Amino acid sequence: QVQLVESGGGLVQAGGSLRLSCLASGRTFAPYTMAWFRQQPGKEREFVAAKTQSGATATYGLSVKGRFTISRYAKTVYLQMDSLKPEDTALYYCAAGDVVAKYDYWGQGTQVTVSS
């Protein structure tokens, strides 16, 4: 069983930056894919970014491409968020899985609030 713990959320002004971290624990080998999703109140969960264990492949949601960068080292995945906008305000979740695009493990979420 994999446990995911996120950190790094907070309040930032529009145009600012934040870096989220997520550590996977509970087994010796790292999940194949680690990703970030976000969810705003009353809306469906939205894919933000994902990166495979090899690190060669990263994918991004259209709304964050060019502003957010996902990176990964072993069992930790990071999300560098630059040029933040108020519409980026959401609860950000870390997710992981051992099959591409299938996420079996989820964190509790970390709140990101961007003020205008």
Solvent accessible surface area in square Angstrom, and as a share of the most:
residue,aa,sasa,rsa
1,Q,158,0.70
2,V,8,0.05
3,Q,86,0.38
4,L,11,0.05
5,V,101,0.58
6,E,21,0.10
7,S,61,0.40
8,G,38,0.36
9,G,31,0.30
10,G,31,0.29
11,L,130,0.64
12,V,26,0.15
13,Q,136,0.60
14,A,49,0.38
15,G,56,0.54
16,G,21,0.20
17,S,56,0.36
18,L,35,0.17
19,R,130,0.47
20,L,0,0.00
21,S,30,0.19
22,C,0,0.00
23,L,96,0.48
24,A,3,0.02
25,S,48,0.31
26,G,52,0.50
27,R,51,0.19
28,T,126,0.73
29,F,123,0.51
30,A,11,0.09
31,P,2,0.01
32,Y,84,0.32
33,T,4,0.03
34,M,0,0.00
35,A,0,0.00
36,W,0,0.00
37,F,25,0.10
38,R,10,0.04
39,Q,67,0.30
40,Q,38,0.17
41,P,131,0.82
42,G,91,0.87
43,K,126,0.53
44,E,154,0.69
45,R,122,0.45
46,E,64,0.29
47,F,64,0.27
48,V,0,0.00
49,A,0,0.00
50,A,9,0.07
51,K,36,0.15
52,T,16,0.09
53,Q,92,0.41
54,S,91,0.59
55,G,32,0.30
56,A,94,0.73
57,T,72,0.42
58,A,42,0.32
59,T,68,0.40
60,Y,55,0.21
61,G,12,0.11
62,L,167,0.83
63,S,56,0.36
64,V,0,0.00
65,K,132,0.56
66,G,79,0.76
67,R,36,0.13
68,F,5,0.02
69,T,73,0.43
70,I,3,0.02
71,S,45,0.29
72,R,37,0.13
73,Y,171,0.65
74,A,64,0.50
75,K,54,0.23
76,T,24,0.14
77,V,0,0.00
78,Y,50,0.19
79,L,0,0.00
80,Q,59,0.26
81,M,0,0.00
82,D,52,0.27
83,S,61,0.39
84,L,2,0.01
85,K,83,0.35
86,P,55,0.34
87,E,103,0.46
88,D,1,0.00
89,T,39,0.23
90,A,1,0.01
91,L,54,0.27
92,Y,0,0.00
93,Y,41,0.16
94,C,0,0.00
95,A,0,0.00
96,A,0,0.00
97,G,0,0.00
98,D,61,0.32
99,V,91,0.52
100,V,96,0.55
101,A,78,0.60
102,K,110,0.47
103,Y,40,0.15
104,D,79,0.41
105,Y,38,0.15
106,W,82,0.29
107,G,7,0.06
108,Q,160,0.71
109,G,21,0.20
110,T,19,0.11
111,Q,86,0.38
112,V,0,0.00
113,T,48,0.28
114,V,7,0.04
115,S,42,0.27
116,S,131,0.84
